[in-house]
Amino acid sequence: MRLGFPKESFSVPEGAPLLQSPSIAQGTTSLNYNRSPYDYVTPIEDQGDCGSCWAFATKAALESLVLMATRAAPTSINLYLTT
């Protein structure tokens, strides 16, 4: 079962302008971004190529809610997704 946006159904029109990311000024290049001092945000997970981004987003939201409700350590919770 495949859910989500199928890659095959999208194509860029010929001559369409490309969006470019702004240059990052020299400075920190850390990929760690967590505005919560309590670590209620669980780590990023590899979603693979199954079109289930909505499931991973829901899972991450539920994990964060459980962490906030129980004040547990972030490493103590890990909900699992199966296909």
NUNU-324521 format. One record per residue (C-alpha): residue number from 1; residue in one letter; x, y, z. Coordinates in nm, 4 decimals, m for minus. Example, Ala and Ser with C-alpha at 12.3 -4.5 7.8 and 13.67 -1.06 7.14 Angstrom:
<mimi: 1 zalo: a u: 1.2300 v: m0.4500 w: 0.7800>
<mimi: 2 zalo: s u: 1.3670 v: m0.1060 w: 0.7140>
END
This chain:
<mimi: 1 zalo: m u: 0.0000 v: 0.0000 w: 0.0000>
<mimi: 2 zalo: r u: 0.1461 v: 0.3328 w: m0.0997>
<mimi: 3 zalo: l u: 0.0115 v: 0.6561 w: 0.0419>
<mimi: 4 zalo: g u: 0.1215 v: 1.0111 w: m0.0098>
<mimi: 5 zalo: f u: 0.2471 v: 1.1949 w: m0.3160>
<mimi: 6 zalo: p u: 0.3609 v: 0.9655 w: m0.5968>
<mimi: 7 zalo: k u: 0.6867 v: 1.0918 w: m0.7452>
<mimi: 8 zalo: e u: 0.5999 v: 0.9700 w: m1.0933>
<mimi: 9 zalo: s u: 0.2996 v: 1.2043 w: m1.1226>
<mimi: 10 zalo: f u: 0.5012 v: 1.5260 w: m1.1023>
<mimi: 11 zalo: s u: 0.7170 v: 1.6825 w: m1.3685>
<mimi: 12 zalo: v u: 0.8702 v: 2.0290 w: m1.3962>
<mimi: 13 zalo: p u: 0.7468 v: 2.2190 w: m1.7022>
<mimi: 14 zalo: e u: 1.0111 v: 2.2999 w: m1.9619>
<mimi: 15 zalo: g u: 1.1667 v: 2.6425 w: m1.8964>
<mimi: 16 zalo: a u: 1.0215 v: 2.6768 w: m1.5467>
<mimi: 17 zalo: p u: 1.2371 v: 2.8896 w: m1.3143>
<mimi: 18 zalo: l u: 1.4227 v: 2.6945 w: m1.0487>
<mimi: 19 zalo: l u: 1.4056 v: 2.7964 w: m0.6850>
<mimi: 20 zalo: q u: 1.7421 v: 2.8362 w: m0.5223>
<mimi: 21 zalo: s u: 1.8231 v: 2.8366 w: m0.1535>
<mimi: 22 zalo: p u: 1.9853 v: 3.1517 w: m0.0231>
<mimi: 23 zalo: s u: 2.3532 v: 3.1172 w: 0.0547>
<mimi: 24 zalo: i u: 2.4298 v: 3.0396 w: 0.4141>
<mimi: 25 zalo: a u: 2.6742 v: 3.2838 w: 0.5635>
<mimi: 26 zalo: q u: 2.9782 v: 3.1398 w: 0.7323>
<mimi: 27 zalo: g u: 2.9018 v: 3.0439 w: 1.0845>
<mimi: 28 zalo: t u: 2.7435 v: 2.7516 w: 1.2554>
<mimi: 29 zalo: t u: 2.6586 v: 2.4579 w: 1.0360>
<mimi: 30 zalo: s u: 2.4944 v: 2.2484 w: 1.3040>
<mimi: 31 zalo: l u: 2.1855 v: 2.0559 w: 1.2008>
<mimi: 32 zalo: n u: 2.0621 v: 2.0430 w: 1.5593>
<mimi: 33 zalo: y u: 1.7565 v: 2.2626 w: 1.5946>
<mimi: 34 zalo: n u: 1.5500 v: 2.2304 w: 1.9055>
<mimi: 35 zalo: r u: 1.3799 v: 2.5330 w: 2.0556>
<mimi: 36 zalo: s u: 1.2532 v: 2.3372 w: 2.3517>
<mimi: 37 zalo: p u: 1.4825 v: 2.3327 w: 2.6546>
<mimi: 38 zalo: y u: 1.3132 v: 2.0092 w: 2.7648>
<mimi: 39 zalo: d u: 1.3920 v: 1.7888 w: 2.4612>
<mimi: 40 zalo: y u: 1.0295 v: 1.7160 w: 2.3763>
<mimi: 41 zalo: v u: 1.1202 v: 1.6839 w: 2.0084>
<mimi: 42 zalo: t u: 1.2150 v: 1.3311 w: 1.9045>
<mimi: 43 zalo: p u: 1.4977 v: 1.2680 w: 1.6557>
<mimi: 44 zalo: i u: 1.4458 v: 1.2734 w: 1.2797>
<mimi: 45 zalo: e u: 1.3831 v: 0.9308 w: 1.1273>
<mimi: 46 zalo: d u: 1.4423 v: 0.7905 w: 0.7806>
<mimi: 47 zalo: q u: 1.1029 v: 0.7592 w: 0.6105>
<mimi: 48 zalo: g u: 1.2363 v: 0.5632 w: 0.3182>
<mimi: 49 zalo: d u: 1.0493 v: 0.5859 w: m0.0097>
<mimi: 50 zalo: c u: 0.7042 v: 0.4675 w: 0.0885>
<mimi: 51 zalo: g u: 0.5059 v: 0.7949 w: 0.0845>
<mimi: 52 zalo: s u: 0.4234 v: 0.7827 w: 0.4538>
<mimi: 53 zalo: c u: 0.5379 v: 1.1289 w: 0.5646>
<mimi: 54 zalo: w u: 0.1969 v: 1.1877 w: 0.7234>
<mimi: 55 zalo: a u: 0.2401 v: 0.8767 w: 0.9399>
<mimi: 56 zalo: f u: 0.5865 v: 0.9818 w: 1.0567>
<mimi: 57 zalo: a u: 0.4612 v: 1.3332 w: 1.1353>
<mimi: 58 zalo: t u: 0.1723 v: 1.1898 w: 1.3383>
<mimi: 59 zalo: k u: 0.4080 v: 0.9518 w: 1.5190>
<mimi: 60 zalo: a u: 0.6463 v: 1.2360 w: 1.6077>
<mimi: 61 zalo: a u: 0.3588 v: 1.4498 w: 1.7381>
<mimi: 62 zalo: l u: 0.2313 v: 1.1629 w: 1.9547>
<mimi: 63 zalo: e u: 0.5803 v: 1.0937 w: 2.0908>
<mimi: 64 zalo: s u: 0.6201 v: 1.4607 w: 2.1830>
<mimi: 65 zalo: l u: 0.2804 v: 1.4646 w: 2.3554>
<mimi: 66 zalo: v u: 0.3719 v: 1.1564 w: 2.5600>
<mimi: 67 zalo: l u: 0.7068 v: 1.3126 w: 2.6551>
<mimi: 68 zalo: m u: 0.5343 v: 1.6322 w: 2.7702>
<mimi: 69 zalo: a u: 0.2669 v: 1.4434 w: 2.9644>
<mimi: 70 zalo: t u: 0.5043 v: 1.2042 w: 3.1400>
<mimi: 71 zalo: r u: 0.8149 v: 1.4251 w: 3.1537>
<mimi: 72 zalo: a u: 1.0091 v: 1.1166 w: 3.0462>
<mimi: 73 zalo: a u: 1.3541 v: 1.1213 w: 2.8923>
<mimi: 74 zalo: p u: 1.3436 v: 1.1502 w: 2.5104>
<mimi: 75 zalo: t u: 1.5240 v: 0.8191 w: 2.4724>
<mimi: 76 zalo: s u: 1.2615 v: 0.6370 w: 2.6788>
<mimi: 77 zalo: i u: 0.9902 v: 0.6521 w: 2.4123>
<mimi: 78 zalo: n u: 0.9874 v: 0.5177 w: 2.0609>
<mimi: 79 zalo: l u: 0.6646 v: 0.4348 w: 1.8844>
<mimi: 80 zalo: y u: 0.7122 v: 0.1955 w: 1.5948>
<mimi: 81 zalo: l u: 0.5589 v: 0.2074 w: 1.2489>
<mimi: 82 zalo: t u: 0.5064 v: m0.1117 w: 1.0541>
<mimi: 83 zalo: t u: 0.3980 v: m0.1627 w: 0.6964>
END
